[in-house]
Amino acid sequence: MLNSSPQAKRLSDIRDALKCQDLDALIVPRFDAHMAEYVADCDKRLMWATGFSGSAGLALITQDQAILFVDGRYTVQVREQCPEGLFSYRHLHDQPLADWLKTTQQRGLRIGFDPMHIPASWHQELTEAAAESHNHLIATENNIIDQLWTDRPAPIADKARPFGEEKSGEHSAIKRQRIAAHLVAHDIDVLVENQPDNIAWLLNIRGNDIAYNPFINSFLTLDREGGVQWFVDPQKVPQDLTDFELDGVEICAPERFLPAIADHAASDKVLGYDPLFTPVAVQFAAGESSQIKHSRSAITLTKAIKNATELGGMRDCHKRDGIAWTELGAWLHANVAKRFAAGDPITELEVTQKIEQLRAQLFGFEQLSFDVISGAGPNGAMCHYKVTEQSNRALDPYEIYLHDSGGQFADGTTDSTRTYNFSKTSPEFCENYTGVLRGFLALATLKFPQKTFGHHIDAIARAPLWSIKKDYDHGTGHGVGHNLSVHEQPQRIGRAFNDVELVPGMVLSIEPGYYVAGEYGIRIENLFEIIDLGDGFYGFETLSYMPIETSAVLPERLTETERDWLNAYHQKCFELLKDQVSADALDYLKRTTQPI
């Protein structure tokens, strides 16, 4: 049975191709050429090769093994999508590929990789690890997966669109001069940039190359005088650029990107790029004798701190998004039990369609900001679950339902999660739900000093769960862009060390969770902006406004501070939304915002 599956056929084809190219193994990352979390359909090579659809991972395919490396968000999902008879599994961070390369007993392996799809930092680490076991990484001239993928979708060819100063709060020319000044201060001649959200922010453009992400896949260099070369498919550039802010920008074909890097290096220019998000092909093009400074992109750091226009838009779109969330909660509570009893249950897919319909009625809505995570019962335990026709589950009133979704609006990006129960829940669930809520409230109410980093405060959100010997295997918070990526670098809250200070103007999620495989998932998520509280301290100001379900909360577990914040939050939800929602939703809003 397994041997006749599409995955088995594709693994066999890959292995045959490796033999033809005198290779013993192939690294297949989730990344595209832009090291992006979200990729276009034409760049989903890992999914084509293995069936795994998660947003983080990689595969090592040898002649006798196919190993999938995924993080804690996907430990359940990977086993459902990629059968154990064909694949084995390792943790992306706790059991990384580098460890496998160091410890394998095989010698003399020639391990192929596409240098446009492996970050420079990975290449160095993997090369050193392979050398320890006397194996070798070999850059391929062409992508082996692309050669086999005969029905590979064509890239999106939609035109770029302007996102001018009135929306972005700052003219592109001013942004370019700010970044150029940073280069001068750090003795860099040319910044190499390949992150599409950074390029969209810098040039004040948006696009449709990737679902849910309003930007154009392209590359860019910026010199210390502010001059820009933008390497982009000419089909994506409108003939009339009147409404764009591209004066001083030279538009070049993408094929010129790597030769341009070689030209800069040959002219003894000091190149700056982020090794975590730049393909090693850039390093190869520059050559071993080039002058390179590895550091986080100045655009990444500057973009993370939102200006007044961006923050105003984020606040406004979240208030509107709260209308859709409140209507959804009212609809779920009114219909889940009733339709289940009638034999016509609401399904996960139906809820994904419902929330998009509700958002489509809101001013400025453009598209969802990611695939809706609509997880009923055990599907909610896969924290980045994506419902399909095959997995589509009915919402049972005696099961838990987890919903995580967001929108791209003309003035900002939203992302929130709520966990719903439609009947009395078990004492264990109430304890777990209260632990997650207390972790959320612990950060929401936190005052922290300057020079605080995300890893400093992660444990504060986990402590209530740790007290009952529970935990979750994902980060606690991620950055969010302004009409850009819903997962924005570099700000984050998590266990891993992060060298970026949390400062006012940054937008982050706070989203602790807890998951019981085969039963349910719990997550509560709002977006927050960091604000200055004075006296050298910062805090979180909520952006998201929609009720947090409280029927499963154990009130006696909450501190006075936690209870006061929750009640004040619900009072503000009511005041903001009471005149914006339908009569049915208003009844729901009144019930769910009562003081606890």
C-alpha positions as CSV (number, residue, x, y, z in Angstrom):
1,M,0.0,0.0,0.0
2,L,2.7,2.5,1.0
3,N,4.9,1.5,-2.0
4,S,2.1,2.6,-4.4
5,S,1.5,6.0,-2.7
6,P,2.4,9.2,-4.5
7,Q,5.0,9.9,-1.8
8,A,6.7,6.5,-2.4
9,K,6.8,7.2,-6.1
10,R,8.3,10.7,-5.6
11,L,10.9,9.4,-3.2
12,S,11.9,6.7,-5.7
13,D,12.2,9.3,-8.5
14,I,14.3,11.6,-6.2
15,R,16.6,8.7,-5.4
16,D,17.0,7.8,-9.1
17,A,17.8,11.4,-9.9
18,L,20.5,11.4,-7.1
19,K,22.2,8.4,-8.7
20,C,22.2,10.2,-12.1
21,Q,24.0,13.2,-10.5
22,D,26.5,11.1,-8.5
23,L,24.8,12.2,-5.2
24,D,24.0,10.0,-2.2
25,A,21.5,12.3,-0.5
26,L,19.5,15.5,-0.9
27,I,18.5,18.3,1.5
28,V,15.0,19.6,0.8
29,P,14.2,22.7,2.9
30,R,10.8,24.3,3.3
31,F,12.5,27.6,2.3
32,D,12.3,29.3,-1.1
33,A,15.0,31.7,-2.4
34,H,13.9,34.3,0.1
35,M,14.2,32.1,3.3
36,A,10.5,32.8,3.9
37,E,8.1,31.1,6.2
38,Y,5.3,31.4,3.7
39,V,6.0,30.4,0.2
40,A,4.2,30.4,-3.1
41,D,2.6,27.2,-4.4
42,C,5.4,26.9,-7.0
43,D,7.9,26.9,-4.2
44,K,6.4,24.2,-2.0
45,R,9.1,21.7,-2.8
46,L,9.1,20.0,0.6
47,M,5.4,19.4,0.4
48,W,5.7,18.0,-3.1
49,A,8.5,15.6,-2.1
50,T,7.1,14.4,1.2
51,G,3.5,15.5,1.7
52,F,4.3,17.7,4.7
53,S,2.5,21.0,4.5
54,G,3.8,22.8,7.7
55,S,5.5,26.2,7.5
56,A,8.8,25.0,9.0
57,G,10.9,21.9,8.4
58,L,13.2,20.1,6.0
59,A,13.9,16.7,4.7
60,L,17.1,14.6,4.2
61,I,16.5,12.0,1.6
62,T,19.1,9.3,1.1
63,Q,19.0,6.0,-0.8
64,D,17.6,4.2,2.2
65,Q,16.1,6.9,4.5
66,A,13.8,9.9,4.3
67,I,14.1,11.9,7.5
68,L,11.7,14.8,8.3
69,F,12.9,17.5,10.7
70,V,10.0,19.5,12.1
71,D,9.4,21.7,15.2
72,G,7.1,21.1,18.1
73,R,4.1,22.7,16.3
74,Y,4.0,19.8,13.9
75,T,4.9,16.7,15.8
76,V,1.3,15.3,15.4
77,Q,0.7,16.7,11.9
78,V,3.8,15.2,10.4
79,R,2.9,11.7,11.4
80,E,-0.6,12.1,9.9
81,Q,0.7,13.5,6.6
82,C,3.9,11.4,6.2
83,P,3.5,7.7,7.0
84,E,6.0,6.1,9.3
85,G,6.7,3.3,6.8
86,L,8.3,5.8,4.4
87,F,9.6,8.5,6.8
88,S,11.3,8.9,10.2
89,Y,11.1,12.0,12.2
90,R,13.4,14.3,14.2
91,H,12.9,17.6,16.1
92,L,14.1,20.5,14.0
93,H,15.8,22.2,17.0
94,D,16.4,19.5,19.5
95,Q,17.6,16.9,17.0
96,P,18.8,19.0,14.1
97,L,20.2,17.9,10.8
98,A,23.7,19.1,11.9
99,D,23.6,16.5,14.7
100,W,22.6,13.8,12.2
101,L,25.5,14.8,9.9
102,K,28.0,14.7,12.8
103,T,27.0,11.3,14.2
104,T,26.1,9.3,11.1
105,Q,28.2,6.2,10.6
106,Q,28.2,6.6,6.9
107,R,31.3,8.0,5.3
108,G,32.0,9.7,2.0
109,L,28.4,10.8,1.4
110,R,27.9,13.4,-1.3
111,I,24.9,15.4,0.0
112,G,23.2,17.7,-2.6
113,F,21.6,21.0,-1.9
114,D,20.3,24.1,-3.9
115,P,22.4,27.0,-2.8
116,M,19.5,29.4,-3.5
117,H,17.4,27.6,-0.8
118,I,19.9,27.2,2.0
119,P,20.7,30.2,4.3
120,A,24.4,31.1,4.5
121,S,24.3,30.3,8.3
122,W,22.9,26.8,7.7
123,H,25.5,26.1,5.1
124,Q,28.4,26.9,7.4
125,E,26.9,24.8,10.2
126,L,26.0,21.8,8.0
127,T,29.4,21.9,6.1
128,E,31.3,21.8,9.4
129,A,29.0,19.0,10.8
130,A,29.4,16.9,7.6
131,A,33.2,17.2,7.8
132,E,33.2,15.7,11.2
133,S,31.8,12.4,9.8
134,H,33.9,12.7,6.6
135,N,30.9,13.6,4.4
136,H,30.5,16.5,1.9
137,L,27.9,19.0,0.9
138,I,27.6,19.5,-2.8
139,A,25.9,22.5,-4.4
140,T,23.7,21.5,-7.3
141,E,23.6,23.6,-10.5
142,N,19.8,23.0,-10.9
143,N,17.1,22.2,-8.4
144,I,16.5,18.4,-8.5
145,I,12.9,18.8,-7.2
146,D,12.0,21.3,-10.0
147,Q,13.3,18.8,-12.6
148,L,11.0,16.1,-11.3
149,W,7.9,18.3,-10.6
150,T,6.3,18.1,-14.0
151,D,3.0,19.9,-13.0
152,R,4.7,22.6,-10.9
153,P,2.4,25.7,-10.7
154,A,3.5,28.8,-12.5
155,P,4.5,31.8,-10.3
156,I,1.9,34.5,-9.8
157,A,2.4,37.3,-12.3
158,D,0.2,40.1,-10.6
159,K,1.5,43.6,-10.8
160,A,3.0,45.4,-7.8
161,R,0.9,48.2,-6.3
162,P,1.9,51.4,-4.5
163,F,1.6,51.7,-0.7
164,G,2.5,55.3,-0.4
165,E,3.4,57.7,2.3
166,E,-0.2,58.3,3.3
167,K,-0.5,54.7,4.2
168,S,3.0,53.9,5.3
169,G,3.7,57.1,7.2
170,E,7.1,57.7,5.5
171,H,8.2,58.3,1.9
172,S,10.3,55.5,0.4
173,A,13.1,58.0,-0.4
174,I,13.4,58.9,3.3
175,K,13.5,55.3,4.3
176,R,16.3,54.6,1.9
177,Q,18.3,57.5,3.2
178,R,17.8,56.2,6.8
179,I,19.1,52.8,5.9
180,A,22.0,54.3,3.9
181,A,23.0,56.3,7.0
182,H,23.1,53.0,8.9
183,L,25.4,51.5,6.3
184,V,27.8,54.4,6.6
185,A,27.8,54.2,10.4
186,H,28.6,50.4,10.2
187,D,31.2,50.7,7.3
188,I,29.1,48.7,4.8
189,D,29.1,49.7,1.2
190,V,26.2,47.6,-0.1
191,L,23.3,46.0,1.7
192,V,22.1,42.8,0.2
193,E,18.4,42.2,0.8
194,N,16.2,39.3,-0.2
195,Q,13.4,39.3,2.3
196,P,10.2,40.3,0.4
197,D,8.6,42.0,3.4
198,N,11.7,44.2,3.9
199,I,11.7,45.2,0.3
200,A,8.0,45.9,0.3
201,W,8.5,48.1,3.4
202,L,11.5,50.0,2.0
203,L,10.0,50.7,-1.4
204,N,6.4,51.3,-0.2
205,I,5.0,48.6,-2.5
206,R,2.7,45.7,-2.0
207,G,1.9,42.7,-4.2
208,N,0.2,39.2,-4.4
209,D,3.0,36.7,-5.0
210,I,2.2,34.7,-1.9
211,A,-1.2,33.9,-0.4
212,Y,-1.9,36.0,2.7
213,N,1.3,38.0,2.3
214,P,1.0,41.2,0.4
215,F,4.4,41.5,-1.2
216,I,6.5,40.8,-4.3
217,N,9.2,38.1,-4.4
218,S,12.3,40.0,-5.5
219,F,15.9,40.9,-4.5
220,L,17.5,44.2,-3.7
221,T,20.8,46.0,-3.1
222,L,21.1,49.4,-1.5
223,D,24.4,51.4,-1.4
224,R,25.6,53.9,1.2
225,E,24.3,56.8,-1.0
226,G,20.8,55.4,-1.0
227,G,21.0,54.0,-4.5
228,V,18.9,50.9,-5.1
229,Q,18.9,48.1,-7.6
230,W,15.6,46.2,-7.5
231,F,15.8,42.7,-9.0
232,V,12.2,41.9,-9.9
233,D,10.3,40.1,-12.7
234,P,9.5,42.9,-15.2
235,Q,6.0,41.5,-15.6
236,K,5.3,42.6,-12.0
237,V,6.2,46.3,-12.6
238,P,3.5,48.5,-14.0
239,Q,4.3,50.7,-17.0
240,D,2.9,53.7,-15.2
241,L,4.8,54.3,-12.0
242,T,3.3,57.7,-11.3
243,D,1.8,56.6,-8.0
244,F,5.0,54.8,-6.9
245,E,7.9,56.2,-4.9
246,L,10.6,54.6,-7.1
247,D,12.7,57.6,-8.2
248,G,16.4,56.6,-7.8
249,V,15.5,52.9,-8.0
250,E,17.1,50.9,-10.9
251,I,14.8,48.0,-11.9
252,C,16.7,44.9,-13.0
253,A,15.8,41.4,-14.0
254,P,16.2,38.8,-11.3
255,E,18.8,36.9,-13.3
256,R,21.1,39.9,-12.7
257,F,21.1,39.6,-8.9
258,L,24.0,37.2,-8.4
259,P,26.1,38.7,-11.1
260,A,25.6,42.1,-9.5
261,I,26.8,40.7,-6.2
262,A,29.9,39.4,-8.0
263,D,30.5,42.8,-9.5
264,H,30.3,44.6,-6.2
265,A,32.7,42.1,-4.6
266,A,35.1,42.5,-7.5
267,S,35.1,46.3,-6.9
268,D,36.2,45.6,-3.3
269,K,32.8,46.8,-1.9
270,V,32.0,45.7,1.7
271,L,28.8,43.7,1.5
272,G,26.4,43.4,4.4
273,Y,23.7,40.7,4.7
274,D,21.9,38.6,7.3
275,P,23.3,35.1,7.1
276,L,20.1,33.7,8.6
277,F,17.9,35.0,5.7
278,T,20.3,35.2,2.7
279,P,20.9,32.2,0.5
280,V,24.5,30.9,0.5
281,A,24.4,31.5,-3.3
282,V,25.1,35.1,-2.5
283,Q,28.2,34.1,-0.6
284,F,29.3,31.9,-3.5
285,A,28.8,34.8,-5.9
286,A,30.8,37.2,-3.8
287,G,33.7,34.8,-3.6
288,E,36.0,33.7,-0.8
289,S,38.1,36.9,-0.9
290,S,35.2,39.3,-0.7
291,Q,34.7,41.6,2.3
292,I,31.4,40.6,4.0
293,K,29.8,41.7,7.2
294,H,27.2,39.4,8.7
295,S,24.6,41.1,10.7
296,R,20.8,41.5,10.9
297,S,19.5,43.6,8.1
298,A,19.1,47.3,9.0
299,I,15.7,47.2,7.3
300,T,14.5,44.3,9.5
301,L,15.4,46.3,12.7
302,T,14.0,49.6,11.4
303,K,10.7,48.1,10.1
304,A,10.0,46.4,13.5
305,I,9.5,49.8,15.2
306,K,6.2,51.1,13.8
307,N,5.7,54.8,13.2
308,A,2.6,56.7,14.3
309,T,0.7,56.1,11.0
310,E,1.4,52.4,11.2
311,L,0.4,52.1,14.8
312,G,-2.8,54.1,14.2
313,G,-3.7,51.7,11.4
314,M,-3.0,48.7,13.5
315,R,-5.2,50.0,16.3
316,D,-8.1,50.8,13.9
317,C,-8.1,47.5,12.0
318,H,-8.0,45.5,15.2
319,K,-11.1,47.3,16.4
320,R,-12.9,46.4,13.2
321,D,-11.6,42.8,13.3
322,G,-13.2,42.5,16.7
323,I,-16.6,42.9,15.0
324,A,-16.0,39.8,12.9
325,W,-14.7,37.8,15.9
326,T,-17.7,38.7,18.0
327,E,-20.2,37.8,15.3
328,L,-18.3,34.5,14.9
329,G,-18.5,33.7,18.6
330,A,-22.2,34.5,18.6
331,W,-22.9,32.3,15.6
332,L,-20.9,29.4,17.0
333,H,-22.7,29.5,20.4
334,A,-26.1,29.8,18.7
335,N,-25.6,27.0,16.2
336,V,-23.1,24.3,17.2
337,A,-25.3,22.3,19.5
338,K,-28.5,23.0,17.6
339,R,-27.1,21.9,14.3
340,F,-25.3,18.9,15.7
341,A,-28.5,17.6,17.2
342,A,-30.3,18.1,13.9
343,G,-27.7,16.0,12.1
344,D,-26.4,19.0,10.1
345,P,-23.3,19.9,12.1
346,I,-21.1,22.9,11.5
347,T,-17.8,21.8,10.1
348,E,-14.2,23.2,10.4
349,L,-14.3,24.3,6.8
350,E,-17.6,26.1,7.3
351,V,-16.1,28.1,10.1
352,T,-13.1,29.1,7.9
353,Q,-15.6,30.3,5.3
354,K,-17.7,32.1,7.9
355,I,-14.9,34.1,9.4
356,E,-13.7,35.2,5.9
357,Q,-17.3,36.3,5.0
358,L,-17.5,38.3,8.2
359,R,-14.2,40.0,7.6
360,A,-15.1,40.7,4.0
361,Q,-17.9,43.0,5.3
362,L,-15.3,45.2,7.1
363,F,-13.8,48.4,5.8
364,G,-10.3,47.9,4.3
365,F,-10.3,44.1,4.4
366,E,-8.0,42.6,1.6
367,Q,-7.5,39.0,2.5
368,L,-6.8,36.6,5.3
369,S,-3.3,36.9,6.9
370,F,-2.7,33.2,7.0
371,D,-4.6,29.9,6.6
372,V,-7.3,29.8,9.2
373,I,-6.5,27.3,12.0
374,S,-9.9,25.7,12.6
375,G,-9.4,22.8,14.9
376,A,-12.3,20.8,16.4
377,G,-11.5,18.2,19.1
378,P,-8.3,16.4,18.4
379,N,-7.5,18.5,15.4
380,G,-7.0,21.5,17.8
381,A,-4.1,19.6,19.3
382,M,-2.1,20.3,16.1
383,C,-1.3,23.8,16.8
384,H,-0.8,24.8,13.1
385,Y,-3.5,22.5,11.8
386,K,-4.8,23.3,8.3
387,V,-8.2,21.8,7.6
388,T,-8.7,20.0,4.3
389,E,-11.7,18.2,2.7
390,Q,-10.3,15.0,4.0
391,S,-9.6,16.1,7.5
392,N,-12.7,18.3,7.8
393,R,-14.3,17.5,11.2
394,A,-17.7,18.4,12.6
395,L,-17.9,20.7,15.6
396,D,-19.3,18.5,18.4
397,P,-20.8,20.5,21.3
398,Y,-19.0,18.1,23.7
399,E,-15.6,18.8,22.2
400,I,-13.3,21.8,22.3
401,Y,-12.9,24.1,19.3
402,L,-9.8,26.2,18.7
403,H,-9.9,29.0,16.2
404,D,-6.8,31.1,15.1
405,S,-7.2,33.6,12.3
406,G,-6.4,37.0,11.1
407,G,-6.8,39.5,8.3
408,Q,-4.8,41.7,6.0
409,F,-6.4,45.2,6.0
410,A,-5.3,48.3,4.1
411,D,-4.2,49.8,7.4
412,G,-2.7,46.8,9.2
413,T,-2.5,43.1,10.0
414,T,-4.4,41.1,12.6
415,D,-4.0,37.7,14.3
416,S,-5.9,36.3,17.3
417,T,-6.9,32.9,18.8
418,R,-9.8,31.9,20.9
419,T,-10.7,28.5,22.4
420,Y,-14.4,27.7,22.6
421,N,-16.4,25.1,24.7
422,F,-20.1,24.6,24.1
423,S,-21.0,22.4,27.1
424,K,-19.7,21.7,30.6
425,T,-16.0,20.8,30.6
426,S,-13.9,18.4,32.7
427,P,-12.0,19.6,35.8
428,E,-8.8,18.8,34.0
429,F,-9.7,21.0,31.0
430,C,-10.7,23.9,33.4
431,E,-7.3,23.6,35.1
432,N,-5.4,23.6,31.8
433,Y,-7.5,26.5,30.4
434,T,-7.0,28.6,33.5
435,G,-3.3,27.9,33.3
436,V,-3.1,29.1,29.7
437,L,-5.3,32.2,30.6
438,R,-3.1,33.0,33.6
439,G,0.0,32.8,31.4
440,F,-1.6,35.2,28.9
441,L,-2.5,37.6,31.7
442,A,0.9,37.4,33.2
443,L,2.5,39.0,30.2
444,A,-0.5,41.3,29.4
445,T,0.0,42.9,32.8
446,L,3.8,42.8,32.9
447,K,5.9,45.9,33.4
448,F,9.4,45.3,32.3
449,P,12.6,47.5,32.3
450,Q,14.5,48.7,29.3
451,K,17.0,46.2,27.9
452,T,14.6,43.4,28.2
453,F,14.7,40.7,25.5
454,G,12.0,38.2,24.5
455,H,13.7,35.2,26.1
456,H,13.8,37.1,29.4
457,I,10.0,37.1,29.8
458,D,9.0,33.8,28.1
459,A,9.1,31.8,31.4
460,I,6.6,34.3,32.9
461,A,3.9,33.1,30.5
462,R,4.8,29.5,31.1
463,A,5.0,29.6,34.9
464,P,1.2,29.0,35.6
465,L,1.3,25.9,33.4
466,W,4.7,24.8,34.9
467,S,3.1,25.0,38.3
468,I,0.7,22.1,37.3
469,K,3.6,20.4,35.4
470,K,2.3,21.3,31.9
471,D,4.1,23.2,29.1
472,Y,3.8,23.9,25.3
473,D,6.4,23.4,22.6
474,H,6.1,26.7,20.6
475,G,7.1,30.3,21.1
476,T,5.0,32.6,23.3
477,G,4.9,35.6,20.9
478,H,5.9,36.7,17.4
479,G,6.2,40.1,15.7
480,V,3.5,41.2,13.3
481,G,4.0,43.6,10.3
482,H,1.9,46.5,9.1
483,N,0.0,45.2,6.1
484,L,2.9,42.8,5.8
485,S,3.9,39.4,7.3
486,V,1.9,38.1,10.2
487,H,5.1,36.6,11.5
488,E,7.6,39.5,11.4
489,Q,11.2,39.3,12.4
490,P,13.1,40.1,14.6
491,Q,11.1,40.6,17.7
492,R,9.8,37.5,19.4
493,I,9.1,36.0,22.8
494,G,10.3,32.4,23.3
495,R,12.8,30.2,25.0
496,A,15.5,30.7,22.5
497,F,18.0,33.5,22.9
498,N,17.0,36.6,20.9
499,D,19.4,39.6,20.8
500,V,16.7,42.1,19.9
501,E,15.5,44.4,22.7
502,L,11.8,44.8,23.1
503,V,11.1,48.5,22.6
504,P,8.1,50.8,22.1
505,G,6.5,50.7,18.7
506,M,7.0,47.0,18.2
507,V,3.9,44.8,17.8
508,L,3.9,41.2,19.1
509,S,1.5,38.5,19.9
510,I,1.1,36.9,23.3
511,E,-0.2,33.3,22.8
512,P,0.5,30.6,25.4
513,G,-1.2,27.3,24.8
514,Y,-1.6,23.7,25.9
515,Y,-2.3,20.6,23.7
516,V,-3.5,17.1,24.5
517,A,-2.8,14.9,21.5
518,G,-5.9,13.1,20.3
519,E,-8.2,15.3,22.4
520,Y,-8.0,19.1,22.2
521,G,-5.9,22.2,22.0
522,I,-6.1,25.4,24.0
523,R,-4.6,28.8,23.0
524,I,-5.4,32.4,23.8
525,E,-3.9,35.1,21.6
526,N,-4.0,38.8,21.3
527,L,-1.7,41.3,19.6
528,F,-0.1,44.0,21.7
529,E,2.0,47.1,21.0
530,I,4.8,47.9,23.4
531,I,4.4,51.2,25.1
532,D,6.6,53.4,27.3
533,L,5.3,53.5,30.9
534,G,8.0,56.0,32.1
535,D,10.7,55.7,34.6
536,G,12.6,53.3,32.3
537,F,9.8,50.7,32.1
538,Y,7.7,49.4,29.2
539,G,4.5,47.4,29.0
540,F,2.0,45.9,26.6
541,E,-1.1,47.7,25.3
542,T,-3.6,45.4,23.8
543,L,-4.7,45.8,20.1
544,S,-7.1,42.9,19.9
545,Y,-10.6,43.3,21.2
546,M,-13.0,40.4,21.3
547,P,-14.3,38.4,24.2
548,I,-12.2,35.7,25.9
549,E,-14.4,32.7,26.8
550,T,-14.6,32.4,30.6
551,S,-17.0,29.6,31.3
552,A,-14.1,27.2,31.9
553,V,-12.1,29.6,34.0
554,L,-11.4,28.7,37.7
555,P,-11.9,32.2,39.2
556,E,-10.3,31.3,42.5
557,R,-7.0,30.7,40.7
558,L,-6.8,34.2,39.4
559,T,-4.9,36.9,41.2
560,E,-6.6,40.3,41.9
561,T,-4.4,41.9,39.2
562,E,-5.3,39.2,36.7
563,R,-9.0,39.5,37.4
564,D,-8.9,43.3,37.2
565,W,-7.2,43.2,33.9
566,L,-9.6,40.7,32.4
567,N,-12.7,42.6,33.6
568,A,-11.4,45.9,32.4
569,Y,-10.5,44.3,29.1
570,H,-14.0,42.9,28.7
571,Q,-15.6,46.2,29.6
572,K,-13.6,47.9,26.9
573,C,-14.5,45.2,24.4
574,F,-18.2,45.9,25.2
575,E,-17.8,49.7,24.9
576,L,-16.0,49.4,21.6
577,L,-18.2,46.8,19.9
578,K,-21.7,47.3,21.3
579,D,-22.8,49.7,18.6
580,Q,-21.0,47.8,15.8
581,V,-22.5,44.3,16.0
582,S,-25.8,42.6,15.2
583,A,-28.5,42.1,17.8
584,D,-27.6,38.5,18.2
585,A,-24.0,39.3,18.6
586,L,-24.8,42.0,21.1
587,D,-26.5,39.5,23.4
588,Y,-23.4,37.2,23.1
589,L,-21.2,40.2,23.8
590,K,-23.2,41.1,26.9
591,R,-23.0,37.6,28.3
592,T,-19.3,37.0,27.6
593,T,-18.0,40.4,28.9
594,Q,-19.6,40.1,32.4
595,P,-17.2,40.6,35.2
596,I,-15.6,37.5,36.6
